Amino acid sequence: MRSQISKLAGLASSDTVDHTRRALIAALPAWLTARAVVISTLLLAHFLLRYLHPTSATVAMHVHEGLLGWDASWYRAIAAHGYAALPSSSLRFFPLVPLLASGVATSIGTAAGTSLLIVTNALALCATALLYELARHETGDEALARRAAWLISLAPPAFVLVMGYSESALIVLAIGIMLALRTRHWTWVLPLGCLAGVARPLGLLLAAPIAIEVARNWRSVDLRRRIIGGSAVLSPLAGTGAYLTWVWSRYGKPLLPLTIQTEAKHRGSFANPLATLAHDASFLFHGRHIGTGLHVPWVLLAAALAVVAFRRWPASYGALATLVIVVAISQTNLDSFERYALSAFPLVLAAASLTSSRRVERAVLALSVAGMVIYGLLAFLGAYVP
């Protein structure tokens, strides 16, 4: 009996290794291509800075910060010095990625910025591999799974996955949670949900797809599994609650990370999404603040892909995509909408399901690379807020 159990365990372990190897091999070309594109774009930004000599010092600052610019500079500072040494506005950046970067820096003796890039890029590779595995599990379609890996790597806003941003952490956790739910490994959802809750504020939204999947299987499981499932639903809230409790103990205001985010200089206060979209769309017609107006087509594209996600994928996928979109457009400032939408990975799966034609796939990937170069270049030159 023991020999049979050992044999089954060995087979399971071998199968897991094979799945992991296959997913990484499928993800690696797309992951490497994205880094080649973004680094080339950064070199182009340095070339333009050197030969065009822009008068704005801000442009030079953003170019020299490179992959550690914009929000990445905050994550690097938190990893290096902690929240106590920084202004209270640093609290809006949740602690998971800085903690991981600080741990890597301590372990291998690198600078905080280098460690941050190691962490975020490693997580991006894991996210790409997991998305491939999830798509393959759901559809059995190897080609669709590969398209999904390429699309999440080369989508125009995906240049932030090469930078020191926390999106890669939330995406890998969200995909891991969905894969655990869909394979009914609910126990894995508990730690993953807690980590998602301390990765980004959007991690809270994962409670909705978890609840949908648990409810779908509720009648077919025993009491123990129901307790695990109910706990899984609460896990993202527990993670965020732990961080807010720590903030409360140190700063006396538990909601400070969230209220700082709603300040006018950041995301702004909550507003009617339709009013926000109409306001920003007017810039397209008046020729003012074109960059702000360009968020509107992306919102419309994301909404269309959310509909596809509902029609072609399980309800939990469409629910997550819709919630992310609604939250992202429910504040007065639509800056970084594209990056927020990237966190809604079901949108990528929806796009992958629409590009089965080889010709369409090539056209979409070519346009994605062009968009990544344009948006990356604008971000490195300080003209676009990633």
GUTORFI-358303 format. One record per residue (C-alpha): x, y, z; residue in three letters. Coordinates in steps of 0.25 Angstrom, whole numbers, padded with zeros to 4 digits. Example, Ala and Ser with C-alpha at 12.3 -4.5 7.8 and 13.67 -1.06 7.14 Angstrom:
2
> 0049:-0018:0031:ala
> 0055:-0004:0029:ser
This chain:
386
> 0000:0000:0000:met
> 0011:0010:0004:arg
> 0018:0007:-0009:ser
> 0006:0010:-0017:gln
> 0004:0023:-0010:ile
> 0019:0027:-0012:ser
> 0017:0023:-0027:lys
> 0005:0032:-0028:leu
> 0012:0043:-0021:ala
> 0023:0042:-0030:gly
> 0015:0042:-0043:leu
> 0007:0054:-0038:ala
> 0020:0062:-0035:ser
> 0026:0058:-0049:ser
> 0013:0063:-0055:asp
> 0014:0076:-0048:thr
> 0028:0078:-0052:val
> 0024:0075:-0067:asp
> 0013:0085:-0066:his
> 0022:0096:-0060:thr
> 0033:0093:-0071:arg
> 0023:0094:-0082:arg
> 0017:0107:-0077:ala
> 0030:0113:-0075:leu
> 0035:0109:-0089:ile
> 0022:0115:-0095:ala
> 0023:0128:-0087:ala
> 0038:0131:-0089:leu
> 0038:0136:-0104:pro
> 0027:0146:-0101:ala
> 0034:0150:-0088:trp
> 0047:0152:-0094:leu
> 0041:0159:-0106:thr
> 0034:0169:-0097:ala
> 0047:0172:-0090:arg
> 0054:0174:-0103:ala
> 0044:0184:-0108:val
> 0043:0192:-0095:val
> 0058:0193:-0093:ile
> 0060:0197:-0108:ser
> 0049:0208:-0105:thr
> 0057:0213:-0093:leu
> 0069:0214:-0102:leu
> 0062:0222:-0112:leu
> 0057:0231:-0101:ala
> 0072:0233:-0097:his
> 0075:0236:-0111:phe
> 0064:0246:-0113:leu
> 0069:0253:-0100:leu
> 0083:0254:-0104:arg
> 0080:0259:-0118:tyr
> 0068:0268:-0116:leu
> 0072:0274:-0103:his
> 0058:0277:-0098:pro
> 0058:0289:-0089:thr
> 0049:0283:-0078:ser
> 0057:0277:-0067:ala
> 0046:0267:-0064:thr
> 0048:0260:-0077:val
> 0062:0257:-0074:ala
> 0058:0252:-0060:met
> 0048:0242:-0065:his
> 0058:0237:-0076:val
> 0069:0235:-0066:his
> 0060:0228:-0056:glu
> 0056:0219:-0067:gly
> 0050:0206:-0062:leu
> 0050:0211:-0048:leu
> 0042:0224:-0051:gly
> 0028:0228:-0048:trp
> 0022:0219:-0037:asp
> 0034:0210:-0038:ala
> 0042:0221:-0031:ser
> 0032:0220:-0019:trp
> 0033:0205:-0018:tyr
> 0049:0206:-0018:arg
> 0049:0216:-0007:ala
> 0039:0208:0001:ile
> 0048:0195:-0001:ala
> 0061:0203:0003:ala
> 0056:0211:0014:his
> 0042:0207:0019:gly
> 0029:0215:0020:tyr
> 0034:0222:0033:ala
> 0045:0230:0025:ala
> 0036:0235:0015:leu
> 0024:0244:0014:pro
> 0010:0238:0018:ser
> 0006:0238:0003:ser
> 0015:0226:0001:ser
> 0005:0218:0009:leu
> -0004:0217:-0004:arg
> 0006:0207:-0009:phe
> 0003:0194:-0003:phe
> 0014:0187:0004:pro
> 0016:0173:-0003:leu
> 0025:0177:-0015:val
> 0034:0186:-0006:pro
> 0035:0175:0004:leu
> 0039:0164:-0006:leu
> 0049:0174:-0012:ala
> 0055:0177:0001:ser
> 0056:0162:0004:gly
> 0063:0160:-0009:val
> 0073:0171:-0006:ala
> 0076:0166:0007:thr
> 0078:0152:0002:ser
> 0087:0154:-0010:ile
> 0093:0168:-0006:gly
> 0087:0176:-0018:thr
> 0082:0190:-0018:ala
> 0067:0192:-0015:ala
> 0065:0197:-0029:gly
> 0071:0185:-0035:thr
> 0064:0175:-0026:ser
> 0051:0182:-0029:leu
> 0053:0179:-0044:leu
> 0057:0165:-0041:ile
> 0044:0163:-0033:val
> 0035:0169:-0043:thr
> 0040:0163:-0055:asn
> 0041:0149:-0049:ala
> 0026:0151:-0045:leu
> 0023:0155:-0059:ala
> 0029:0142:-0065:leu
> 0021:0134:-0055:cys
> 0008:0142:-0058:ala
> 0010:0139:-0073:thr
> 0013:0124:-0070:ala
> 0001:0123:-0061:leu
> -0008:0130:-0071:leu
> -0004:0120:-0082:tyr
> -0007:0109:-0072:glu
> -0020:0114:-0068:leu
> -0025:0116:-0083:ala
> -0020:0103:-0087:arg
> -0028:0097:-0075:his
> -0040:0104:-0078:glu
> -0041:0101:-0093:thr
> -0031:0090:-0096:gly
> -0026:0100:-0108:asp
> -0011:0101:-0108:glu
> -0012:0112:-0119:ala
> -0021:0120:-0111:leu
> -0012:0119:-0098:ala
> 0000:0123:-0106:arg
> -0008:0135:-0111:arg
> -0012:0139:-0097:ala
> 0003:0138:-0093:ala
> 0007:0147:-0104:trp
> -0004:0157:-0102:leu
> -0002:0159:-0088:ile
> 0013:0162:-0090:ser
> 0011:0171:-0102:leu
> -0001:0179:-0099:ala
> 0002:0194:-0100:pro
> 0001:0196:-0085:pro
> 0009:0184:-0082:ala
> 0022:0192:-0082:phe
> 0019:0194:-0067:val
> 0022:0179:-0065:leu
> 0036:0182:-0069:val
> 0037:0193:-0059:met
> 0037:0193:-0044:gly
> 0022:0193:-0043:tyr
> 0013:0184:-0035:ser
> 0004:0180:-0046:glu
> 0011:0167:-0048:ser
> 0009:0163:-0034:ala
> -0006:0165:-0034:leu
> -0007:0158:-0048:ile
> 0001:0146:-0044:val
> -0008:0145:-0031:leu
> -0021:0147:-0038:ala
> -0018:0136:-0049:ile
> -0013:0127:-0038:gly
> -0026:0129:-0030:ile
> -0034:0126:-0042:met
> -0026:0114:-0046:leu
> -0028:0108:-0032:ala
> -0042:0111:-0032:leu
> -0045:0105:-0045:arg
> -0037:0092:-0041:thr
> -0044:0092:-0028:arg
> -0032:0094:-0019:his
> -0039:0104:-0010:trp
> -0028:0103:0001:thr
> -0018:0110:-0008:trp
> -0027:0122:-0010:val
> -0026:0125:0005:leu
> -0011:0130:0004:pro
> -0012:0135:-0010:leu
> -0024:0143:-0006:gly
> -0017:0149:0006:cys
> -0005:0153:-0002:leu
> -0014:0159:-0013:ala
> -0020:0168:-0002:gly
> -0006:0174:0002:val
> -0001:0175:-0013:ala
> -0011:0185:-0018:arg
> -0024:0192:-0014:pro
> -0030:0185:-0026:leu
> -0027:0172:-0019:gly
> -0040:0173:-0011:leu
> -0048:0171:-0024:leu
> -0044:0157:-0025:leu
> -0054:0154:-0014:ala
> -0065:0154:-0024:ala
> -0060:0143:-0034:pro
> -0056:0135:-0022:ile
> -0070:0136:-0017:ala
> -0076:0132:-0030:ile
> -0067:0120:-0031:glu
> -0070:0115:-0017:val
> -0085:0118:-0019:ala
> -0085:0110:-0032:arg
> -0079:0097:-0024:asn
> -0086:0100:-0011:trp
> -0096:0088:-0011:arg
> -0086:0078:-0016:ser
> -0076:0079:-0005:val
> -0076:0075:0010:asp
> -0076:0084:0022:leu
> -0060:0085:0023:arg
> -0059:0090:0008:arg
> -0070:0100:0011:arg
> -0063:0106:0022:ile
> -0050:0106:0014:ile
> -0058:0113:0003:gly
> -0064:0123:0012:gly
> -0051:0126:0017:ser
> -0045:0128:0003:ala
> -0056:0138:0000:val
> -0051:0147:0012:leu
> -0036:0145:0009:ser
> -0034:0157:0000:pro
> -0041:0165:0011:leu
> -0032:0159:0022:ala
> -0020:0163:0014:gly
> -0024:0177:0012:thr
> -0029:0178:0026:gly
> -0016:0174:0032:ala
> -0009:0185:0025:tyr
> -0019:0195:0029:leu
> -0019:0191:0043:thr
> -0003:0193:0043:trp
> -0006:0207:0037:val
> -0016:0209:0048:trp
> -0006:0205:0059:ser
> 0005:0214:0053:arg
> -0003:0226:0048:tyr
> -0016:0226:0055:gly
> -0024:0226:0042:lys
> -0027:0212:0037:pro
> -0033:0217:0023:leu
> -0021:0226:0020:leu
> -0016:0218:0009:pro
> -0029:0219:0002:leu
> -0033:0233:0005:thr
> -0019:0238:0000:ile
> -0022:0231:-0013:gln
> -0035:0239:-0015:thr
> -0028:0252:-0014:glu
> -0029:0261:-0026:ala
> -0014:0260:-0029:lys
> -0015:0245:-0030:his
> -0028:0237:-0035:arg
> -0037:0247:-0030:gly
> -0051:0246:-0023:ser
> -0061:0236:-0027:phe
> -0070:0241:-0038:ala
> -0081:0237:-0048:asn
> -0074:0228:-0058:pro
> -0082:0233:-0070:leu
> -0080:0248:-0066:ala
> -0065:0245:-0065:thr
> -0065:0238:-0079:leu
> -0073:0249:-0085:ala
> -0063:0260:-0079:his
> -0051:0253:-0084:asp
> -0057:0250:-0098:ala
> -0059:0265:-0100:ser
> -0044:0267:-0101:phe
> -0043:0258:-0113:leu
> -0053:0268:-0121:phe
> -0047:0281:-0115:his
> -0033:0277:-0117:gly
> -0029:0280:-0103:arg
> -0022:0270:-0094:his
> -0022:0259:-0105:ile
> -0015:0249:-0096:gly
> -0026:0250:-0086:thr
> -0037:0248:-0097:gly
> -0029:0236:-0102:leu
> -0033:0228:-0089:his
> -0048:0227:-0095:val
> -0045:0218:-0107:pro
> -0038:0209:-0097:trp
> -0050:0209:-0087:val
> -0059:0205:-0099:leu
> -0050:0194:-0103:leu
> -0049:0188:-0089:ala
> -0064:0189:-0088:ala
> -0065:0181:-0101:ala
> -0055:0171:-0096:leu
> -0063:0169:-0083:ala
> -0075:0166:-0091:val
> -0067:0155:-0098:val
> -0062:0150:-0085:ala
> -0076:0148:-0080:phe
> -0081:0141:-0093:arg
> -0069:0132:-0095:arg
> -0063:0130:-0081:trp
> -0069:0126:-0068:pro
> -0076:0137:-0060:ala
> -0065:0139:-0050:ser
> -0056:0144:-0061:tyr
> -0066:0154:-0066:gly
> -0069:0158:-0052:ala
> -0055:0161:-0049:leu
> -0053:0169:-0062:ala
> -0065:0177:-0060:thr
> -0062:0181:-0046:leu
> -0048:0185:-0050:val
> -0053:0194:-0061:ile
> -0064:0200:-0052:val
> -0054:0204:-0041:val
> -0044:0209:-0051:ala
> -0054:0219:-0057:ile
> -0062:0223:-0045:ser
> -0052:0234:-0041:gln
> -0050:0247:-0047:thr
> -0036:0244:-0052:asn
> -0035:0233:-0063:leu
> -0019:0234:-0063:asp
> -0013:0220:-0063:ser
> -0027:0213:-0067:phe
> -0019:0205:-0077:glu
> -0010:0199:-0066:arg
> -0022:0197:-0057:tyr
> -0029:0189:-0068:ala
> -0017:0180:-0070:leu
> -0019:0175:-0056:ser
> -0033:0169:-0061:ala
> -0026:0158:-0068:phe
> -0040:0152:-0073:pro
> -0039:0163:-0083:leu
> -0027:0157:-0089:val
> -0033:0143:-0090:leu
> -0045:0150:-0097:ala
> -0036:0156:-0107:ala
> -0029:0143:-0109:ala
> -0042:0136:-0112:ser
> -0045:0147:-0123:leu
> -0032:0145:-0130:thr
> -0032:0131:-0135:ser
> -0029:0135:-0149:ser
> -0014:0135:-0152:arg
> -0015:0147:-0160:arg
> -0023:0154:-0149:val
> -0013:0150:-0138:glu
> -0001:0155:-0146:arg
> -0008:0168:-0148:ala
> -0012:0170:-0134:val
> 0002:0166:-0128:leu
> 0008:0176:-0138:ala
> -0001:0187:-0134:leu
> 0001:0183:-0119:ser
> 0016:0185:-0121:val
> 0015:0198:-0128:ala
> 0006:0203:-0116:gly
> 0015:0198:-0106:met
> 0027:0206:-0112:val
> 0018:0218:-0113:ile
> 0013:0218:-0099:tyr
> 0026:0213:-0093:gly
> 0033:0225:-0100:leu
> 0023:0235:-0096:leu
> 0024:0230:-0081:ala
> 0040:0230:-0082:phe
> 0039:0244:-0087:leu
> 0029:0249:-0076:gly
> 0018:0251:-0086:ala
> 0009:0240:-0081:tyr
> 0005:0235:-0067:val
> 0007:0220:-0067:pro
